[in-house]
Amino acid sequence: MGQSKDGKRRQMNVELSVEVIAKAKAAAIQAGSTLAELVEEAIRAHLVSGAKRPGNAPDPIPVAYVQDIPRAVEFLLALGFEPRFASADGSWVELGGRRAILALHAGAGEPYPPQIEVRLDYPSPLEAAVETAKAHGFETGPIRDQAFGRSLQVQMGGVHFHIDEWSADFGRP
């Protein structure tokens, strides 16, 4: 690392994928800034948002139930979302934005009322989430095995919270 002439900035070398580098360069050009400014802004934003999260609180992921996943995905991709994960059968997809993740799941047949759920990627065994829910007066459904790991449902008013524990071999936290 070298120090700049003013003594207040230092160089940091990092290794990134070619895809991320290309997208970062394009974003910097589009924003009219340097790559260094873009990276510094991103790191500062991450540090600020991370500081506001209590402990290891899981990030919420809204789940929207839609009737036509391919059409909804096409629309969200046009808005700038990027695909993250998808089921082999096309029944769900997870998309990422700049600061958000949105999951789409296939809705039931007609008529289908709009429904949103909140999914939490839980960093601890689900048994701890069951005890926490019970200690706060919430009933839980049973812990269920899923293709990605295990899942638990907690009902809070009219909102379904799905708390997910991901298996290490699925590639998630």
Summary of the structure (lengths in Angstrom):
residues: 173
radius of gyration: 20.2
end to end distance: 31.4
largest distance: 67.0
contacts: 381
relative contact order: 0.11
helix: 32%
strand: 29%
